[in-house]
C-alpha cells in the first residue's frame, strides 16, 4: 500500500508514537486499543503519488484536527515487497475504511491487497467502507474499465500474480464500486480542503453512533427489551413514542440504552439526553432543547432564549428528520411538552424512548 491513515497516535515502524501534545515509545504489538476494541477509527487507503501531498493530506489533517484516530503509513512501499502484517492489523483494527480511488489506484498491488482485506472485514465483522471516487467514476471502479482495465492488463502481462489473486482484486473493486460514497470526478472548481472537511464531518457523525455504555451486570432484561422493541415498531416505518416508568434503580435506563443501541445503526440522527430531571433544574429546559437541536442538526445552536422559541425551532427544523431519541429520567409533563410534543415534530419513522419515575408523565395520547 502506498498510503493509509494515522491517528493522534501516529504509529511508525520505528516504534515511535507521536501527537501534537505528547511523544512516547511503543514496541510492535503494543498499539493502543480504545474502549470500542479498535486501535483506530479510520484506515485510509490511497496511492501515494496520486494524492499524498494533495487531497489525502487535507483529509488527514482535517480528521486529526477533529480528534479522529486515523492510521497513516507514509512509508514508500516497493512493488514485490511482502505485504506487511502491520497493514493487515491496521485494517482489522479500524472501525471505518476509506479507499480513495484515483487514476492509479488499481495499478498499485498494495492498494488492491488493502481493498481485499477491507471487503473481508466488511463481511466478517461489519466494518464500514466509505469510498471516495477522486478522479475516476464509480462505474470505472465497478467494471474495471478505462484506466482500471489497463492496470489489470499490465498486471497480467507481468505474470506475477495467479488468476485467483486477480479475481479477488476485481471482486473487491466491483463490491466497493457499488457502495454509495463521494463522487468527486464530475465536480468542477472543487475546493479539496472544503471537501475534506465535509468527509470528516460525515465520518465524525458515523463514529458518534457508538453504543451507549451499559452495565455488564444485566439480569433478566431480555424479556423487557423484546417487549418494548415490539411496541416501538423497530421493523416498521411508523413514528413511535414509547415510555418506560418505574421507581429509581430498577433498570429503566439500562433497558432504554439497550434498545437505543439496537436501533442506532439504522439512524443518521441520534440523540441521548441524560438526567433530564436534574439538568432542567440546574440549566433549564431550553438548555436541553439546545442540546437536542444541536445533536440532530449537527451544528452548535446557542440562541434559544426561552422554551416557546425552542419548541418552534424543534417543530420547524426537525419535522423532516428521521430521529432516534432517548430522553432519560423525564420528571415533569413540561419536559415532554418542550422536547417531544407530538409525533409530527419529527420525521416519519422516528423512534422516541422515554424513561421516567412518574407514570402520569407518559400517560398521554402522544405516547404509544
C-alpha positions as a printed NumPy array, in Angstrom:
array([[  0.   ,   0.   ,   0.   ],
       [  1.176,   3.453,  -0.736],
       [ -0.91 ,   5.194,   1.839],
       [ -3.278,   4.73 ,   4.793],
       [ -4.259,   6.878,   7.823],
       [ -2.728,   7.535,  11.225],
       [ -4.113,   8.825,  14.476],
       [ -3.284,  11.285,  17.129],
       [ -1.032,   8.34 ,  17.9  ],
       [  0.861,   8.04 ,  14.604],
       [  2.3  ,   4.561,  14.779],
       [  5.503,   4.178,  12.767],
       [  7.579,   1.118,  12.042],
       [ 10.448,   2.544,  14.11 ],
       [  8.217,   2.251,  17.149],
       [  7.703,   5.961,  17.772],
       [  4.273,   7.263,  18.607],
       [  3.649,  10.966,  18.431],
       [  0.891,  13.534,  18.679],
       [  0.613,  17.271,  18.974],
       [  0.609,  17.069,  22.738],
       [  2.949,  14.228,  23.678],
       [  5.509,  11.738,  22.443],
       [  6.404,   8.31 ,  23.74 ],
       [  7.746,   4.995,  22.505],
       [  5.973,   1.686,  21.969],
       [  7.139,  -1.652,  20.673],
       [  5.423,  -3.633,  17.912],
       [  2.238,  -5.252,  19.251],
       [  1.749,  -2.614,  21.948],
       [ -0.537,  -0.418,  19.881],
       [ -3.218,   1.269,  21.924],
       [ -6.771,  -0.043,  21.683],
       [ -9.66 ,   2.212,  22.632],
       [-12.727,   1.271,  24.639],
       [-14.568,   0.133,  21.495],
       [-11.929,  -2.552,  20.936],
       [-10.391,  -0.802,  17.913],
       [ -6.895,   0.682,  17.731],
       [ -8.007,   3.088,  15.009],
       [-11.205,   4.747,  13.921],
       [-10.257,   5.238,  10.26 ],
       [ -7.937,   3.446,   7.839],
       [ -7.289,   5.488,   4.705],
       [ -6.12 ,   3.67 ,   1.57 ],
       [ -4.593,   5.753,  -1.228],
       [ -1.963,   5.69 ,  -3.947],
       [  0.777,   7.92 ,  -2.64 ],
       [  1.982,   9.507,  -5.853],
       [ -1.594,  10.389,  -6.86 ],
       [ -2.945,  12.111,  -3.759],
       [ -0.442,  12.015,  -0.879],
       [  0.522,  15.708,  -0.884],
       [ -2.881,  16.969,  -2.01 ],
       [ -6.305,  15.63 ,  -1.126],
       [ -5.082,  12.894,   1.228],
       [ -3.032,  15.435,   3.164],
       [ -6.076,  17.739,   3.508],
       [ -8.248,  14.84 ,   4.645],
       [ -5.707,  13.516,   7.117],
       [ -5.161,  16.931,   8.7  ],
       [ -8.907,  17.605,   8.874],
       [ -9.562,  14.297,  10.647],
       [ -6.697,  14.733,  13.108],
       [ -7.967,  18.231,  13.928],
       [-11.374,  16.674,  14.648],
       [ -9.741,  14.232,  17.086],
       [-10.344,  11.182,  14.885],
       [ -7.784,   8.386,  15.294],
       [ -6.503,   7.698,  11.785],
       [ -3.87 ,   5.237,  10.592],
       [ -1.339,   6.669,   8.13 ],
       [  1.625,   4.858,   6.707],
       [  3.97 ,   7.311,   4.985],
       [  6.475,   4.65 ,   4.04 ],
       [  7.018,   4.184,   0.31 ],
       [  6.428,   0.503,  -0.441],
       [  8.161,  -1.137,  -3.369],
       [  6.344,  -3.471,  -5.753],
       [  7.244,  -7.029,  -4.928],
       [  7.808,  -6.284,  -1.24 ],
       [  5.876,  -8.612,   1.07 ],
       [  2.52 ,  -7.204,   2.181],
       [  3.266,  -6.158,   5.757],
       [  1.322,  -7.783,   8.6  ],
       [  1.127,  -4.37 ,  10.276],
       [ -1.103,  -3.185,   7.417],
       [ -3.46 ,  -6.131,   7.815],
       [ -3.539,  -5.475,  11.535],
       [ -4.296,  -1.776,  10.991],
       [ -7.208,  -2.602,   8.668],
       [ -8.536,  -5.242,  11.06 ],
       [ -8.338,  -2.819,  13.989],
       [-10.185,   0.037,  12.259],
       [-13.873,   0.89 ,  12.516],
       [-14.078,   2.512,   9.066],
       [-12.012,   2.093,   5.905],
       [-11.855,   4.828,   3.28 ],
       [-10.324,   3.941,  -0.101],
       [ -9.536,   6.963,  -2.279],
       [ -9.937,   5.788,  -5.869],
       [ -7.54 ,   7.789,  -8.013],
       [ -6.48 ,   7.08 , -11.593],
       [ -3.526,   4.961, -10.498],
       [ -5.159,   3.144,  -7.578],
       [ -5.653,  -0.153,  -9.455],
       [ -2.057,  -0.146, -10.69 ],
       [ -0.886,  -0.428,  -7.063],
       [ -0.733,  -4.018,  -5.827],
       [ -0.623,  -2.684,  -2.279],
       [ -3.87 ,  -0.754,  -2.685],
       [ -5.595,  -3.794,  -4.202],
       [ -4.451,  -6.029,  -1.345],
       [ -5.749,  -3.496,   1.15 ],
       [ -9.097,  -3.366,  -0.612],
       [ -9.464,  -7.159,  -0.478],
       [ -8.819,  -7.025,   3.282],
       [-11.394,  -4.243,   3.717],
       [-14.056,  -6.303,   1.962],
       [-13.174,  -9.292,   4.132],
       [-13.55 ,  -7.157,   7.28 ],
       [-16.863,  -5.866,   5.981],
       [-18.139,  -9.424,   5.531],
       [-16.821, -10.896,   8.777],
       [-17.419,  -8.097,  11.269],
       [-19.405,  -5.395,   9.531],
       [-16.617,  -2.853,   9.039],
       [-17.971,   0.188,   7.213],
       [-16.361,   1.134,   3.888],
       [-16.812,   4.76 ,   2.757],
       [-15.261,   5.139,  -0.731],
       [-14.127,   8.367,  -2.352],
       [-14.089,   8.392,  -6.169],
       [-11.425,  11.046,  -6.564],
       [-10.758,  11.316, -10.298],
       [-12.46 ,   8.179, -11.618],
       [-16.143,   7.294, -11.886],
       [-17.779,   4.612,  -9.717],
       [-18.537,   2.706, -12.946],
       [-14.842,   2.641, -13.879],
       [-14.048,   1.095, -10.498],
       [-17.014,  -1.279, -10.547],
       [-16.406,  -2.66 , -14.016],
       [-12.616,  -2.106, -14.264],
       [-12.844,  -0.068, -17.455],
       [-10.56 ,   2.604, -18.929],
       [ -7.514,   3.163, -16.702],
       [ -8.513,   0.372, -14.318],
       [ -8.805,  -2.077, -17.193],
       [ -5.38 ,  -1.02 , -18.432],
       [ -3.954,  -1.557, -14.957],
       [ -5.163,  -5.157, -14.933],
       [ -3.719,  -5.781, -18.379],
       [ -0.399,  -4.587, -17.002],
       [ -0.682,  -6.932, -14.004],
       [ -1.462,  -9.839, -16.335],
       [  1.461,  -9.05 , -18.647],
       [  3.88 ,  -9.068, -15.735],
       [  2.685, -12.601, -14.98 ],
       [  3.462, -12.252, -11.262],
       [  0.019, -12.982,  -9.849],
       [ -2.207, -16.036, -10.285],
       [ -5.768, -15.939, -11.605],
       [ -7.314, -16.375,  -8.147],
       [ -5.483, -13.321,  -6.795],
       [ -6.54 , -11.25 ,  -9.8  ],
       [-10.113, -12.447,  -9.365],
       [-10.073, -11.338,  -5.694],
       [ -8.834,  -7.88 ,  -6.687],
       [-11.527,  -7.473,  -9.328],
       [-14.252,  -8.758,  -6.995],
       [-13.189,  -6.278,  -4.309],
       [-13.261,  -3.375,  -6.783],
       [-16.686,  -4.466,  -8.032],
       [-18.056,  -4.735,  -4.483],
       [-16.751,  -1.394,  -3.239],
       [-17.606,   0.306,  -6.535],
       [-21.302,  -0.271,  -5.791],
       [-21.131,   1.442,  -2.376],
       [-22.546,   4.942,  -2.224],
       [-19.663,   7.293,  -1.494],
       [-18.295,  10.674,  -2.587],
       [-18.083,  11.089,  -6.372],
       [-15.64 ,  13.952,  -6.908],
       [-14.918,  13.083, -10.542],
       [-17.55 ,  15.377, -12.032],
       [-17.189,  18.255,  -9.568],
       [-15.93 ,  21.422, -11.249],
       [-13.868,  24.008,  -9.381],
       [-13.789,  21.691,  -6.4  ],
       [-12.164,  23.034,  -3.242],
       [-10.392,  19.984,  -1.872],
       [ -9.901,  21.456,   1.587],
       [-13.652,  22.039,   1.931],
       [-14.438,  18.572,   0.545],
       [-12.055,  17.079,   3.121],
       [-13.99 ,  18.902,   5.857],
       [-17.289,  17.537,   4.503],
       [-15.948,  13.982,   4.526],
       [-14.554,  14.469,   8.045],
       [-17.926,  15.736,   9.259],
       [-19.706,  12.671,   7.849],
       [-17.125,  10.298,   9.334],
       [-17.311,  12.048,  12.707],
       [-21.081,  11.63 ,  12.825],
       [-20.777,   7.989,  11.766],
       [-18.335,   7.338,  14.612],
       [-20.561,   9.231,  17.03 ],
       [-23.108,   6.442,  16.698],
       [-21.003,   4.456,  19.165],
       [-23.119,   2.448,  21.547],
       [-24.083,   3.875,  24.902],
       [-22.227,   2.257,  27.786],
       [-24.363,  -0.339,  29.54 ],
       [-23.648,  -2.139,  32.821],
       [-22.252,  -5.666,  32.491],
       [-24.44 ,  -6.785,  35.394],
       [-27.605,  -7.46 ,  33.422],
       [-30.152,  -9.818,  34.89 ],
       [-33.324, -10.918,  33.085],
       [-33.697,  -7.85 ,  30.871],
       [-34.089,  -9.649,  27.533],
       [-37.814, -10.185,  28.057],
       [-38.387,  -6.467,  28.732],
       [-36.24 ,  -5.414,  25.786],
       [-38.096,  -7.724,  23.403],
       [-41.486,  -6.444,  24.548],
       [-40.504,  -2.799,  24.193],
       [-38.858,  -3.411,  20.796],
       [-42.201,  -4.825,  19.68 ],
       [-44.067,  -1.773,  20.969],
       [-41.664,   0.696,  19.389],
       [-42.125,  -0.958,  15.99 ],
       [-38.443,  -1.466,  15.293],
       [-39.202,  -3.012,  11.897],
       [-41.852,  -0.506,  10.835],
       [-41.643,   2.931,   9.239],
       [-44.083,   4.403,  11.743],
       [-43.139,   7.138,  14.187],
       [-43.453,   5.746,  17.706],
       [-43.064,   7.206,  21.211],
       [-42.596,   4.664,  23.986],
       [-42.362,   5.287,  27.716],
       [-40.704,   3.178,  30.444],
       [-41.69 ,   4.013,  34.026],
       [-40.801,   2.693,  37.452],
       [-39.073,   3.618,  40.696],
       [-35.434,   4.658,  40.749],
       [-32.806,   1.936,  40.415],
       [-34.937,  -0.754,  38.778],
       [-33.092,  -0.653,  35.43 ],
       [-35.173,   1.681,  33.24 ],
       [-32.129,   3.46 ,  31.826],
       [-30.269,   0.189,  31.193],
       [-33.177,  -1.223,  29.199],
       [-33.61 ,   2.056,  27.293],
       [-29.902,   2.115,  26.39 ],
       [-30.046,  -1.454,  25.119],
       [-32.956,  -0.54 ,  22.844],
       [-31.18 ,   2.647,  21.699],
       [-28.051,   0.644,  20.88 ],
       [-30.088,  -1.927,  18.98 ],
       [-31.68 ,   0.752,  16.803],
       [-28.853,   3.3  ,  16.431],
       [-27.209,   1.797,  13.336],
       [-30.414,   2.443,  11.384],
       [-30.449,   6.196,  12.084],
       [-28.276,   9.071,  10.938],
       [-29.824,  11.368,  13.548],
       [-29.446,  10.092,  17.099],
       [-29.666,  11.95 ,  20.405],
       [-29.371,  10.809,  24.028],
       [-30.38 ,  13.345,  26.69 ],
       [-29.466,  12.038,  30.152],
       [-30.591,  13.057,  33.655],
       [-33.265,  15.405,  32.323],
       [-34.854,  15.943,  35.742],
       [-31.6  ,  17.227,  37.282],
       [-30.315,  19.027,  34.196],
       [-33.517,  21.028,  33.813],
       [-33.212,  22.206,  37.429],
       [-29.588,  23.276,  37.023],
       [-29.605,  24.688,  33.484],
       [-33.219,  24.997,  32.394],
       [-35.362,  23.145,  29.876],
       [-34.238,  25.386,  26.998],
       [-30.678,  24.112,  27.562],
       [-31.972,  20.596,  26.831],
       [-33.757,  21.919,  23.753],
       [-30.455,  23.383,  22.533],
       [-28.756,  20.02 ,  23.061],
       [-31.462,  18.216,  21.086],
       [-31.396,  20.675,  18.188],
       [-27.586,  20.786,  18.046],
       [-27.262,  16.979,  18.066],
       [-29.781,  16.427,  15.283],
       [-28.788,  19.346,  13.042],
       [-25.101,  18.66 ,  13.804],
       [-24.303,  22.283,  14.457],
       [-23.912,  24.476,  17.516],
       [-27.2  ,  26.146,  18.401],
       [-26.921,  28.736,  21.156],
       [-29.522,  31.408,  20.523],
       [-32.624,  29.861,  22.122],
       [-33.933,  32.488,  24.552],
       [-36.936,  30.667,  26.046],
       [-38.86 ,  27.381,  25.962],
       [-41.507,  28.567,  23.473],
       [-38.814,  29.583,  21.   ],
       [-37.167,  26.186,  21.461],
       [-40.453,  24.419,  20.712],
       [-40.911,  26.388,  17.485],
       [-37.38 ,  25.586,  16.302],
       [-37.817,  21.85 ,  17.045],
       [-41.129,  21.749,  15.188],
       [-39.811,  23.633,  12.144],
       [-36.278,  22.289,  11.843],
       [-36.659,  18.665,  12.926],
       [-40.01 ,  17.748,  11.37 ],
       [-38.274,  16.336,   8.288],
       [-35.596,  14.47 ,  10.253],
       [-35.937,  10.763,  10.99 ],
       [-34.549,  10.639,  14.524],
       [-33.755,   8.201,  17.307],
       [-34.203,   9.976,  20.612],
       [-33.692,   8.756,  24.177],
       [-34.94 ,  11.048,  26.942],
       [-33.687,   9.691,  30.263],
       [-35.331,  10.485,  33.62 ],
       [-38.073,  12.847,  32.475],
       [-39.507,  14.435,  35.618],
       [-42.354,  16.709,  34.526],
       [-45.004,  16.932,  31.836],
       [-43.406,  20.269,  30.923],
       [-40.322,  18.3  ,  29.819],
       [-42.466,  16.282,  27.432],
       [-44.208,  19.388,  26.096],
       [-40.873,  21.092,  25.434],
       [-38.913,  18.2  ,  23.948],
       [-41.328,  15.756,  22.32 ],
       [-44.719,  17.383,  21.838],
       [-46.441,  15.408,  19.087],
       [-45.491,  12.768,  16.533],
       [-45.212,  15.305,  13.719],
       [-42.406,  17.194,  15.475],
       [-40.057,  14.602,  13.933],
       [-39.845,  12.901,  10.548],
       [-41.63 ,   9.706,   9.596],
       [-40.055,   6.605,  11.109],
       [-38.675,   8.382,  14.17 ],
       [-38.479,   6.479,  17.457],
       [-38.557,   8.18 ,  20.857],
       [-37.787,   6.351,  24.105],
       [-38.635,   7.984,  27.442],
       [-37.758,   6.842,  30.965],
       [-39.472,   8.34 ,  33.993],
       [-40.349,   7.632,  37.62 ],
       [-43.833,   9.099,  37.134],
       [-46.444,   7.21 ,  35.173],
       [-48.635,  10.306,  34.745],
       [-45.869,  11.992,  32.717],
       [-46.241,   9.439,  29.922],
       [-49.95 ,   8.708,  30.403],
       [-50.832,  10.988,  27.489],
       [-52.164,  10.337,  23.955],
       [-48.816,  11.113,  22.287],
       [-47.139,   8.137,  23.955],
       [-47.828,   4.939,  22.061]])
